[in-house]
Amino acid sequence: MELNIGSTPLYLKILTPEDTRRVEDYFSQNLAHLARWEPVRPDGFYSRAQIQQRLANGQSEAALGSSYQFGIFSRENGDMLGACNFTGIARGAFQACHLGYSLAENQQGQGIMTQALSRSIQFIFQDVGLHRVMAAYIPGNEKSARVLERLGFEKEGYAKSYLKIAGHWQDHILTALVNPHA
């Protein structure tokens, strides 16, 4: 499934095993850039076989409606420029999920993530029918703070030692966006 991102030459696509090479390229080119925002990964995590298996699992989860992992791609050259994922989807009375995202170092500051998240959140609210999207960011990550603020996320709390990122338990600012049409 592809989602156009406005009138830009970019699109979102649910990642599948056929995207293995592009996902592998994205992470190999951005590993150092993303390291301070990601958990420390075990050996082999970025190997082609491991990536392919995670993408197959993600494709199955999307088919079941339990998570959605999107790549952000350029129509001009086919490169993967970033990713956004909606995980931990809870149904019942909650109807919510967690949002995570990353963008290539050479694509920063162009509004790509704001546009991609706007479109993918529209999908999550309208097509998936969720009521709430939650996102957390490390204090001091001003780029993430600004993206979420532009999208209308509201600060809801501060979590001490929330996630182990870059090898250390780090505090996070908790935010959420509620579906205005639900």
Residue frames as a rotation matrix with the C-alpha (Angstrom) as fourth column:
MET 1
0.578 0.816 0.000 0.00
0.816 -0.578 0.000 0.00
0.000 0.000 -1.000 0.00
GLU 2
-0.620 -0.742 0.256 1.27
0.748 -0.657 -0.091 3.46
0.236 0.136 0.962 -0.92
LEU 3
0.522 0.692 -0.498 0.15
0.773 -0.631 -0.066 6.82
-0.360 -0.350 -0.865 0.45
ASN 4
0.099 -0.450 0.888 1.01
0.654 -0.643 -0.398 10.02
0.750 0.620 0.231 -1.41
ILE 5
-0.161 -0.219 -0.962 2.47
0.876 -0.482 -0.037 12.83
-0.455 -0.849 0.269 0.68
GLY 6
0.271 0.378 -0.885 0.59
0.000 -0.920 -0.393 15.84
-0.963 0.107 -0.249 -0.64
SER 7
0.991 0.074 -0.111 1.95
-0.100 -0.132 -0.986 17.11
-0.088 0.989 -0.123 -3.93
THR 8
0.231 -0.972 0.050 5.55
-0.815 -0.165 0.555 16.21
-0.531 -0.169 -0.830 -3.07
PRO 9
0.226 -0.222 -0.948 7.60
-0.731 0.605 -0.316 13.61
0.644 0.765 -0.025 -4.97
LEU 10
-0.822 -0.478 0.309 7.50
-0.550 0.526 -0.649 11.48
0.148 -0.704 -0.695 -1.81
TYR 11
0.235 0.915 -0.327 5.31
-0.579 0.402 0.709 8.61
0.781 0.023 0.625 -0.71
LEU 12
-0.252 -0.175 0.952 4.76
-0.907 0.387 -0.169 6.33
-0.338 -0.905 -0.256 2.25
LYS 13
0.118 0.250 -0.961 4.75
-0.593 0.794 0.134 2.57
0.797 0.554 0.242 1.84
ILE 14
0.758 0.093 0.645 4.16
-0.584 0.536 0.609 -0.22
-0.289 -0.839 0.461 4.33
LEU 15
-0.180 -0.959 -0.220 7.51
-0.982 0.161 0.099 -1.98
-0.059 0.234 -0.970 4.41
THR 16
0.913 0.391 0.113 7.69
-0.370 0.914 -0.168 -5.53
-0.169 0.112 0.979 3.07
PRO 17
0.416 -0.799 0.434 10.55
0.308 0.573 0.759 -8.00
-0.856 -0.182 0.484 2.51
GLU 18
0.470 -0.249 0.847 10.99
0.875 0.002 -0.485 -6.65
0.119 0.968 0.219 -1.02
ASP 19
0.854 -0.155 0.497 12.22
-0.142 -0.988 -0.065 -3.40
0.501 -0.015 -0.865 0.61
THR 20
0.808 -0.523 -0.270 15.09
0.532 0.452 0.716 -5.18
-0.252 -0.722 0.644 2.37
ARG 21
-0.056 -0.910 0.410 17.88
0.973 -0.142 -0.181 -3.61
0.223 0.389 0.894 0.30
ARG 22
0.027 0.111 0.993 16.50
0.187 -0.977 0.104 -0.08
0.982 0.183 -0.047 0.67
VAL 23
0.942 0.290 0.169 16.02
-0.124 -0.167 0.978 -0.50
0.312 -0.942 -0.121 4.43
GLU 24
0.563 -0.811 -0.158 19.53
0.794 0.477 0.378 -1.93
-0.231 -0.338 0.912 4.72
ASP 25
-0.189 -0.617 0.764 20.93
0.775 -0.571 -0.270 1.05
0.603 0.541 0.586 2.76
TYR 26
0.490 0.470 0.734 18.98
-0.044 -0.828 0.560 3.55
0.871 -0.307 -0.385 4.89
PHE 27
0.998 -0.068 -0.016 20.36
0.023 0.094 0.995 2.19
-0.066 -0.993 0.096 8.15
SER 28
0.318 -0.945 0.072 23.92
0.938 0.324 0.122 1.69
-0.139 0.029 0.990 6.91
GLN 29
-0.186 -0.364 0.913 24.02
0.603 -0.776 -0.186 5.32
0.776 0.515 0.364 5.73
ASN 30
0.164 0.392 0.905 22.42
-0.364 -0.829 0.424 6.71
0.917 -0.399 0.007 8.89
LEU 31
0.377 -0.012 -0.926 23.65
0.626 0.740 0.245 4.45
0.682 -0.673 0.287 11.67
ALA 32
-0.630 -0.691 -0.353 25.88
0.739 -0.396 -0.545 7.06
0.237 -0.604 0.761 13.32
HIS 33
-0.733 0.419 0.536 23.25
-0.281 -0.904 0.322 9.78
0.620 0.085 0.780 12.92
LEU 34
0.261 0.962 -0.079 20.50
-0.391 0.180 0.902 7.66
0.883 -0.205 0.423 14.52
ALA 35
-0.281 -0.459 -0.843 22.64
0.421 0.730 -0.538 6.05
0.862 -0.506 -0.012 17.25
ARG 36
-0.982 -0.164 0.090 21.86
-0.005 -0.459 -0.888 8.62
0.187 -0.873 0.451 19.96
TRP 37
-0.366 0.922 0.130 18.09
-0.931 -0.360 -0.064 8.16
-0.012 -0.145 0.989 19.44
GLU 38
0.360 0.450 -0.817 17.96
-0.556 0.807 0.199 4.35
0.749 0.383 0.540 19.11
PRO 39
0.834 -0.117 0.539 18.42
-0.398 0.549 0.735 1.43
-0.382 -0.828 0.411 21.51
VAL 40
-0.353 -0.931 -0.097 21.72
-0.863 0.284 0.418 -0.41
-0.361 0.231 -0.903 21.32
ARG 41
0.630 0.624 -0.462 21.05
-0.771 0.570 -0.283 -3.24
0.087 0.535 0.840 18.89
PRO 42
0.487 -0.448 0.750 22.36
-0.147 0.804 0.576 -6.82
-0.861 -0.391 0.325 19.17
ASP 43
-0.618 -0.764 -0.186 24.93
-0.411 0.112 0.905 -8.17
-0.670 0.636 -0.383 16.73
GLY 44
-0.878 0.197 0.436 23.37
0.454 0.633 0.627 -9.00
-0.153 0.748 -0.645 13.38
PHE 45
-0.125 0.910 -0.396 20.38
0.421 -0.313 -0.851 -6.70
-0.898 -0.273 -0.344 13.87
TYR 46
0.287 0.189 -0.939 21.17
-0.577 -0.748 -0.327 -4.82
-0.764 0.636 -0.106 10.65
SER 47
-0.786 -0.524 0.328 22.10
-0.086 0.618 0.782 -7.90
-0.612 0.586 -0.531 8.62
ARG 48
-0.683 0.513 -0.520 20.12
-0.669 -0.154 0.727 -8.49
0.293 0.844 0.449 5.45
ALA 49
-0.587 0.457 -0.668 18.56
0.309 0.890 0.336 -11.69
0.748 -0.009 -0.664 6.84
GLN 50
-0.647 0.328 -0.689 17.46
0.704 -0.091 -0.704 -10.03
-0.293 -0.940 -0.172 10.09
ILE 51
-0.756 0.374 -0.537 16.03
-0.418 -0.908 -0.043 -7.01
-0.504 0.192 0.842 8.27
GLN 52
-0.670 0.501 -0.548 14.16
-0.449 0.314 0.837 -9.25
0.591 0.806 0.015 5.85
GLN 53
-0.578 0.448 -0.682 12.68
0.661 0.748 -0.069 -11.27
0.479 -0.490 -0.728 8.75
ARG 54
-0.679 0.316 -0.662 11.59
0.395 -0.603 -0.693 -8.10
-0.619 -0.732 0.285 10.61
LEU 55
-0.740 0.411 -0.532 9.97
-0.647 -0.651 0.397 -6.77
-0.184 0.638 0.748 7.43
ALA 56
-0.619 0.534 -0.575 8.10
0.006 0.736 0.677 -10.06
0.785 0.416 -0.459 6.91
ASN 57
-0.569 0.393 -0.722 6.89
0.822 0.258 -0.507 -9.90
-0.013 -0.882 -0.470 10.52
GLY 58
-0.742 0.240 -0.626 5.88
-0.027 -0.944 -0.330 -6.26
-0.670 -0.228 0.707 10.05
GLN 59
-0.765 0.478 -0.432 3.96
-0.534 -0.094 0.840 -7.07
0.361 0.873 0.327 6.88
SER 60
-0.504 0.576 -0.643 2.04
0.522 0.796 0.305 -9.77
0.688 -0.182 -0.702 8.76
GLU 61
-0.596 0.246 -0.764 1.34
0.687 -0.335 -0.645 -7.38
-0.415 -0.909 0.031 11.64
ALA 62
-0.829 0.315 -0.462 -0.01
-0.446 -0.871 0.207 -4.77
-0.337 0.377 0.863 9.20
ALA 63
-0.645 0.604 -0.468 -2.30
-0.195 0.462 0.865 -7.39
0.739 0.649 -0.180 7.66
LEU 64
-0.324 0.490 -0.809 -3.60
0.840 0.543 -0.008 -8.15
0.436 -0.682 -0.587 11.17
GLY 65
0.397 0.458 0.795 -3.89
0.147 -0.887 0.438 -4.46
0.906 -0.058 -0.420 12.06
SER 66
0.773 -0.113 -0.624 -1.57
0.634 0.157 0.757 -4.77
0.013 -0.981 0.194 15.06
SER 67
0.108 -0.698 -0.708 1.19
0.229 -0.675 0.701 -2.41
-0.967 -0.238 0.087 13.82
TYR 68
0.908 0.120 0.401 2.12
0.417 -0.205 -0.885 -0.40
-0.024 0.971 -0.236 10.72
GLN 69
0.088 -0.946 -0.314 5.71
0.360 -0.264 0.895 0.23
-0.929 -0.191 0.317 9.66
PHE 70
0.939 0.297 0.173 6.07
0.284 -0.390 -0.876 2.76
-0.193 0.872 -0.451 6.87
GLY 71
-0.281 -0.958 0.065 9.08
0.831 -0.209 0.515 3.76
-0.480 0.199 0.855 4.83
ILE 72
0.627 0.330 -0.706 9.28
-0.040 -0.891 -0.452 7.28
-0.778 0.312 -0.545 3.40
PHE 73
-0.058 -0.615 0.787 10.47
0.771 0.473 0.426 7.04
-0.634 0.631 0.447 -0.19
SER 74
-0.313 -0.154 -0.937 11.51
-0.424 -0.860 0.283 9.35
-0.849 0.487 0.204 -3.01
ARG 75
0.714 0.572 0.402 9.68
0.162 0.424 -0.891 8.85
-0.681 0.702 0.210 -6.30
GLU 76
0.714 -0.462 -0.527 12.65
-0.696 -0.553 -0.458 10.44
-0.080 0.694 -0.716 -8.08
ASN 77
-0.184 -0.899 -0.397 15.31
-0.855 0.346 -0.386 7.88
0.485 0.268 -0.833 -7.13
GLY 78
0.427 0.480 -0.766 13.50
-0.117 0.870 0.479 5.25
0.897 -0.115 0.428 -5.01
ASP 79
-0.637 -0.761 -0.124 15.65
0.062 0.109 -0.992 5.92
0.768 -0.639 -0.022 -1.95
MET 80
0.406 0.647 -0.645 14.29
0.768 0.142 0.625 5.42
0.496 -0.749 -0.439 1.53
LEU 81
-0.180 -0.416 0.892 14.51
-0.007 -0.906 -0.423 8.77
0.984 -0.082 0.160 3.32
GLY 82
-0.664 0.011 0.747 12.98
-0.728 -0.236 -0.644 7.85
0.170 -0.972 0.165 6.65
ALA 83
-0.597 0.484 -0.640 10.57
0.356 0.874 0.329 5.67
0.719 -0.031 -0.694 8.55
CYS 84
-0.520 0.475 0.710 7.58
-0.834 -0.460 -0.304 5.96
0.182 -0.751 0.635 10.83
ASN 85
-0.666 0.261 -0.699 5.89
0.168 0.965 0.201 3.21
0.727 0.016 -0.687 12.73
PHE 86
-0.073 0.761 0.645 2.70
-0.910 -0.315 0.269 2.81
0.408 -0.567 0.715 14.71
THR 87
-0.543 -0.286 -0.790 3.12
-0.034 0.947 -0.319 -0.02
0.839 -0.146 -0.524 17.21
GLY 88
-0.963 0.148 -0.225 1.47
0.255 0.234 -0.938 -1.44
-0.086 -0.961 -0.263 20.27
ILE 89
-0.591 0.799 0.111 -1.97
-0.485 -0.462 0.743 -0.92
0.645 0.385 0.660 18.78
ALA 90
-0.927 0.374 -0.032 -4.56
0.216 0.461 -0.861 -1.42
-0.307 -0.804 -0.508 21.50
ARG 91
-0.561 0.816 0.138 -8.22
0.072 -0.118 0.990 -1.86
0.824 0.566 0.008 20.72
GLY 92
-0.180 0.583 -0.792 -11.20
0.955 0.296 0.000 -2.06
0.234 -0.757 -0.610 23.05
ALA 93
0.737 0.541 -0.405 -11.79
0.651 -0.730 0.209 1.05
-0.182 -0.418 -0.890 25.12
PHE 94
0.096 -0.810 -0.579 -8.29
0.356 -0.515 0.780 2.45
-0.930 -0.281 0.239 24.43
GLN 95
0.779 0.223 0.586 -8.01
0.609 -0.050 -0.791 2.55
-0.147 0.974 -0.175 20.59
ALA 96
0.803 -0.557 -0.211 -4.43
-0.505 -0.825 0.255 3.87
-0.316 -0.098 -0.944 20.69
CYS 97
0.753 -0.654 0.076 -0.86
0.615 0.657 -0.435 3.25
0.235 0.374 0.897 19.54
HIS 98
0.400 -0.745 -0.534 2.72
0.209 -0.493 0.845 4.44
-0.892 -0.450 -0.042 19.93
LEU 99
0.990 -0.106 0.096 4.50
0.058 -0.317 -0.947 6.41
0.131 0.942 -0.308 17.21
GLY 100
0.248 -0.963 -0.104 8.19
0.287 -0.030 0.957 6.16
-0.925 -0.267 0.269 16.38
TYR 101
0.974 0.098 0.203 10.07
0.223 -0.276 -0.935 7.79
-0.035 0.956 -0.290 13.51
SER 102
0.068 -0.974 -0.218 13.45
0.374 -0.178 0.910 8.56
-0.925 -0.143 0.353 12.02
LEU 103
0.979 0.187 -0.078 14.77
0.016 -0.454 -0.891 10.61
-0.202 0.871 -0.448 9.12
ALA 104
0.419 -0.865 0.277 18.00
0.878 0.308 -0.366 10.42
0.231 0.396 0.888 7.13
GLU 105
-0.022 -0.533 -0.846 20.61
0.691 -0.619 0.372 12.92
-0.722 -0.576 0.382 8.23
ASN 106
-0.899 -0.431 0.080 20.78
0.341 -0.572 0.746 14.52
-0.275 0.698 0.661 4.77
GLN 107
-0.373 0.842 0.391 16.99
0.591 -0.109 0.800 15.10
0.716 0.529 -0.456 4.72
GLN 108
-0.209 0.247 -0.946 16.75
0.936 -0.231 -0.267 17.06
-0.284 -0.941 -0.182 7.99
GLY 109
-0.519 -0.026 -0.854 15.16
0.231 -0.967 -0.111 20.51
-0.823 -0.255 0.508 8.02
GLN 110
-0.987 0.140 -0.085 13.02
-0.118 -0.254 0.960 20.15
0.113 0.957 0.267 4.87
GLY 111
-0.333 0.920 0.208 9.65
-0.904 -0.249 -0.347 19.43
-0.267 -0.304 0.915 6.49
ILE 112
-0.471 0.111 -0.875 9.64
-0.515 0.771 0.375 15.84
0.717 0.627 -0.306 5.23
MET 113
-0.895 0.098 -0.435 8.88
0.362 0.728 -0.582 14.24
0.260 -0.679 -0.687 8.60
THR 114
-0.687 0.692 -0.220 6.08
-0.270 -0.525 -0.807 16.67
-0.674 -0.496 0.548 9.39
GLN 115
-0.204 0.608 -0.767 4.44
-0.979 -0.108 0.175 15.94
0.024 0.786 0.617 6.03
ALA 116
-0.556 -0.067 -0.828 4.96
-0.273 0.956 0.106 12.17
0.785 0.285 -0.550 6.28
LEU 117
-0.939 0.214 -0.268 3.60
0.333 0.387 -0.860 11.99
-0.080 -0.897 -0.434 9.82
SER 118
-0.541 0.788 -0.295 0.63
-0.644 -0.613 -0.458 14.17
-0.541 -0.058 0.839 8.94
ARG 119
-0.135 0.478 -0.868 -0.33
-0.894 0.320 0.315 11.77
0.428 0.818 0.384 6.15
SER 120
-0.627 -0.145 -0.765 0.35
0.026 0.978 -0.206 8.57
0.779 -0.149 -0.610 8.10
ILE 121
-0.931 0.354 -0.083 -1.58
0.059 -0.079 -0.995 9.83
-0.359 -0.932 0.052 11.13
GLN 122
-0.309 0.842 -0.442 -4.48
-0.931 -0.362 -0.039 10.64
-0.193 0.399 0.896 8.83
PHE 123
-0.248 0.141 -0.959 -4.37
-0.470 0.848 0.246 6.97
0.847 0.512 -0.144 7.75
ILE 124
-0.883 -0.156 -0.443 -4.22
0.274 0.596 -0.755 5.78
0.382 -0.788 -0.483 11.36
PHE 125
-0.769 0.632 -0.098 -7.19
-0.261 -0.450 -0.854 7.92
-0.584 -0.631 0.511 12.39
GLN 126
-0.119 0.804 -0.583 -9.40
-0.950 -0.263 -0.169 7.56
-0.289 0.534 0.794 9.31
ASP 127
0.061 0.114 -0.992 -8.63
-0.710 0.703 0.037 4.10
0.701 0.702 0.124 7.94
VAL 128
-0.666 -0.366 -0.650 -7.48
0.162 0.779 -0.605 2.22
0.728 -0.509 -0.459 11.03
GLY 129
0.313 0.938 0.152 -9.95
0.115 -0.196 0.974 4.06
0.943 -0.287 -0.169 13.28
LEU 130
-0.267 -0.458 -0.848 -7.71
0.901 0.194 -0.389 4.77
0.342 -0.868 0.361 16.25
HIS 131
0.784 0.621 0.009 -8.53
0.542 -0.691 0.479 7.49
0.303 -0.370 -0.878 18.75
ARG 132
0.865 -0.501 -0.014 -5.08
-0.353 -0.629 0.692 8.34
-0.356 -0.594 -0.721 20.10
VAL 133
0.599 -0.798 -0.063 -1.45
0.416 0.377 -0.828 8.36
0.685 0.469 0.558 18.90
MET 134
0.942 -0.318 -0.111 1.21
-0.008 -0.350 0.937 8.65
-0.336 -0.881 -0.332 21.59
ALA 135
0.521 -0.840 0.152 4.81
0.360 0.055 -0.931 9.74
0.774 0.540 0.331 21.05
ALA 136
0.868 -0.346 -0.355 7.70
0.281 -0.246 0.928 10.28
-0.409 -0.905 -0.116 23.44
TYR 137
0.594 -0.735 0.327 10.95
0.245 -0.222 -0.944 12.16
0.766 0.641 0.048 22.93
ILE 138
0.050 -0.711 -0.702 14.15
0.993 0.112 -0.043 12.73
0.110 -0.694 0.711 24.87
PRO 139
0.840 0.168 -0.517 14.36
0.300 -0.936 0.183 16.17
-0.453 -0.309 -0.836 26.49
GLY 140
-0.039 -0.871 -0.489 16.73
-0.237 -0.468 0.852 18.23
-0.971 0.149 -0.188 24.38
ASN 141
-0.655 -0.082 0.751 15.62
0.654 0.435 0.619 16.62
-0.378 0.897 -0.231 21.11
GLU 142
-0.421 0.461 -0.781 14.25
-0.167 -0.886 -0.432 19.91
-0.891 -0.051 0.450 19.84
LYS 143
-0.832 0.121 -0.541 13.69
-0.545 0.006 0.839 18.64
0.105 0.993 0.061 16.30
SER 144
-0.707 0.607 -0.363 11.29
0.540 0.794 0.278 15.96
0.457 0.001 -0.890 17.52
ALA 145
-0.488 0.527 -0.695 9.64
0.592 -0.385 -0.708 18.41
-0.641 -0.757 -0.124 19.90
ARG 146
-0.596 0.222 -0.771 8.98
-0.479 -0.869 0.120 20.85
-0.644 0.441 0.625 17.04
VAL 147
-0.867 0.294 -0.403 7.66
-0.231 0.479 0.847 18.18
0.442 0.827 -0.347 14.66
LEU 148
-0.583 0.663 -0.470 5.21
0.786 0.607 -0.119 16.87
0.206 -0.438 -0.875 17.24
GLU 149
-0.474 0.389 -0.790 4.14
0.318 -0.761 -0.566 20.38
-0.821 -0.519 0.236 18.22
ARG 150
-0.781 0.153 -0.605 3.47
-0.578 -0.545 0.608 21.31
-0.236 0.824 0.514 14.58
LEU 151
-0.756 0.479 -0.447 1.29
0.041 0.715 0.698 18.21
0.653 0.509 -0.560 14.26
GLY 152
0.073 0.843 0.534 -0.77
-0.601 -0.390 0.698 19.18
0.796 -0.371 0.478 17.32
PHE 153
0.065 -0.111 -0.992 0.62
0.590 0.806 -0.052 16.70
0.805 -0.581 0.117 19.85
GLU 154
0.547 0.173 0.819 0.15
-0.497 -0.720 0.485 17.89
0.673 -0.672 -0.308 23.41
LYS 155
-0.623 -0.781 -0.054 2.55
-0.332 0.326 -0.885 17.27
0.708 -0.533 -0.463 26.29
GLU 156
0.507 0.850 -0.145 1.00
-0.287 0.325 0.901 14.94
0.813 -0.415 0.409 28.82
GLY 157
0.984 -0.137 0.115 3.82
-0.072 0.285 0.956 14.07
-0.164 -0.949 0.270 31.15
TYR 158
0.191 -0.980 -0.061 7.43
-0.884 -0.144 -0.446 13.42
0.428 0.139 -0.893 31.94
ALA 159
0.977 0.152 -0.151 8.64
-0.097 0.942 0.322 9.84
0.191 -0.300 0.935 32.38
LYS 160
0.294 -0.902 0.315 11.85
-0.906 -0.158 0.394 9.22
-0.306 -0.401 -0.863 34.33
SER 161
-0.635 -0.692 0.344 14.13
-0.544 0.716 0.437 6.48
-0.548 0.090 -0.831 32.95
TYR 162
0.309 0.943 -0.125 11.48
-0.709 0.141 -0.691 5.66
-0.634 0.302 0.712 30.36
LEU 163
0.999 -0.007 -0.046 13.48
-0.029 0.682 -0.731 3.93
0.037 0.731 0.681 27.61
LYS 164
0.298 -0.949 0.106 17.01
0.206 0.172 0.963 2.56
-0.932 -0.265 0.246 27.30
ILE 165
0.984 0.035 0.174 18.36
0.176 -0.314 -0.933 4.61
0.022 0.949 -0.315 24.41
ALA 166
0.470 -0.879 0.079 22.00
-0.377 -0.281 -0.882 4.68
0.798 0.385 -0.464 23.28
GLY 167
-0.193 -0.579 -0.792 22.81
0.367 0.706 -0.605 2.33
0.910 -0.408 0.076 26.17
HIS 168
-0.987 -0.151 -0.055 21.37
0.114 -0.412 -0.904 4.53
0.114 -0.898 0.424 28.93
TRP 169
-0.114 0.970 -0.216 17.98
0.993 0.103 -0.064 4.79
-0.040 -0.221 -0.974 30.63
GLN 170
-0.940 -0.240 0.242 16.70
0.286 -0.942 0.175 8.16
0.186 0.234 0.954 29.52
ASP 171
-0.406 0.807 -0.429 13.87
0.225 -0.367 -0.903 10.41
-0.886 -0.463 -0.033 30.58
HIS 172
-0.770 0.239 0.592 11.21
0.600 -0.045 0.799 11.19
0.218 0.970 -0.109 27.98
ILE 173
-0.709 0.653 -0.265 8.54
-0.501 -0.731 -0.463 13.80
-0.497 -0.196 0.846 27.46
LEU 174
-0.648 0.575 0.500 5.22
0.627 0.775 -0.079 12.08
-0.433 0.263 -0.862 26.78
THR 175
-0.695 0.453 -0.559 2.87
-0.587 -0.806 0.076 13.53
-0.416 0.381 0.826 24.19
ALA 176
-0.523 0.567 0.636 -0.32
0.611 0.770 -0.185 12.48
-0.595 0.292 -0.749 22.45
LEU 177
-0.846 0.396 -0.357 -2.60
-0.533 -0.642 0.551 13.47
-0.011 0.656 0.754 19.61
VAL 178
-0.462 0.785 0.413 -6.29
0.176 0.538 -0.824 12.68
-0.869 -0.308 -0.387 19.83
ASN 179
-0.739 0.283 0.612 -8.36
0.665 0.161 0.729 12.00
0.108 0.946 -0.307 16.73
PRO 180
-0.887 0.394 -0.240 -10.49
-0.288 -0.879 -0.379 15.14
-0.360 -0.267 0.894 16.30
HIS 181
-0.394 0.757 -0.522 -13.11
-0.796 0.004 0.605 13.14
0.460 0.654 0.601 14.37
ALA 182
-0.547 0.159 -0.822 -13.64
0.252 0.968 0.020 10.31
0.799 -0.196 -0.569 16.86
